[in-house]
Structures are given as C-alpha cells and as structure tokens.
Amino acid sequence: MKNRIRETAALRITIEREKLTRDEKNTAKIFEILEECAIPCECLVIDADELSIAIRESERGKVGLLMATLGQQMEEVNVSINGEVTLLYVENEQMTCRGIGMIDSSLALQDIEIVMQRYFKSRDRFVIGVPAQEADRAVQIITGIIDAGYRI
C-alpha cells in the first residue's frame, strides 16, 4: 500500500491582496508569472484575498525571482513563504467524498494540520499537504484507512 502514497517536499507560498481572487485577471496574472519563472504549482488554495500555492522544494531557488516579479507586475501584493510542507499523493484509489472525508477527519482527530488538499478525479490522485514533521504519521494514518477499506 505504501507505494501508492508518494511524498514530495514542498514550500507553501501565500500571495495576498485585497479581493485578489475576485478578479480573474489577477489570478491569471499570477499563473502567468509562475509560468514565466518556470515554477510548477503542485497544489493550491484559493480564498477571496489570498492564493496559497505549494511548489516543490527543488524549485526553492526560483522563489526570489517569483517574489520580485510579482512585486513588479502586481500592485499592493504581499508574498510570504509559510513554511515547509510535505505533499502526499494518494494514487489509484478511486477516492470518493466519503474516503476524502475519512482521511481529513482522521488526520484532524490526530492533530495533524491539513495545509492544503486537492483531488484530481481525472488522474485518480488525491494530494494532501501536511506539515513536514507530521508526514510519517500522516502516511501511517492514511495507509491504515485505505487498508481497512475506509471502514474505520
């Protein structure tokens, strides 16, 4: 089972600006800048005033360019690095809403913060970001849930 959960070290970057995501041009501009800087986005969380993205640790060297470019091309934007996360990729499990809920609630009950998550139905891939220091425990919990057939 463990081979169906891949781990990737990542950084969480938050881009803040009042009403940022209410204007689709702002959101599109951020993704254009990510593309210009050649930074792939692994996972994201969107809120009205902020956009948080996870980028692989291997892309850390490009973060300075990203921050500078965002500052130059967008007005009144605040960019911060919110720390290291581990992205867990649960693959080939044909996740359901119930399964995702079981994983989320089980991690929360064990005091493991869910930093971000996304389900790619077309790829049958559930991506969940947890604090790096909690990754091993999170993998154990998720593995236990899946091995039990989501009957916990």
C-alpha positions, 0 to 999 in steps of 0.5 A, a space after each residue: 500500500 505504501 507505494 501508492 502514497 508518494 511524498 514530495 517536499 514542498 514550500 507553501 507560498 501565500 500571495 495576498 491582496 485585497 479581493 485578489 481572487 475576485 478578479 480573474 485577471 489577477 489570478 491569471 496574472 499570477 499563473 502567468 508569472 509562475 509560468 514565466 519563472 518556470 515554477 510548477 504549482 503542485 497544489 493550491 488554495 484559493 480564498 477571496 484575498 489570498 492564493 496559497 500555492 505549494 511548489 516543490 522544494 527543488 524549485 526553492 531557488 526560483 522563489 526570489 525571482 517569483 517574489 520580485 516579479 510579482 512585486 513588479 507586475 502586481 500592485 499592493 501584493 504581499 508574498 510570504 513563504 509559510 513554511 515547509 510542507 510535505 505533499 502526499 499523493 494518494 494514487 489509484 484509489 478511486 477516492 470518493 467524498 466519503 474516503 476524502 472525508 475519512 482521511 481529513 477527519 482522521 488526520 484532524 482527530 490526530 492533530 495533524 494540520 491539513 495545509 492544503 488538499 486537492 483531488 484530481 478525479 481525472 488522474 485518480 490522485 488525491 494530494 494532501 499537504 501536511 506539515 513536514 514533521 507530521 508526514 510519517 504519521 500522516 502516511 501511517 494514518 492514511 495507509 491504515 484507512 485505505 487498508 481497512 477499506 475506509 471502514 474505520 
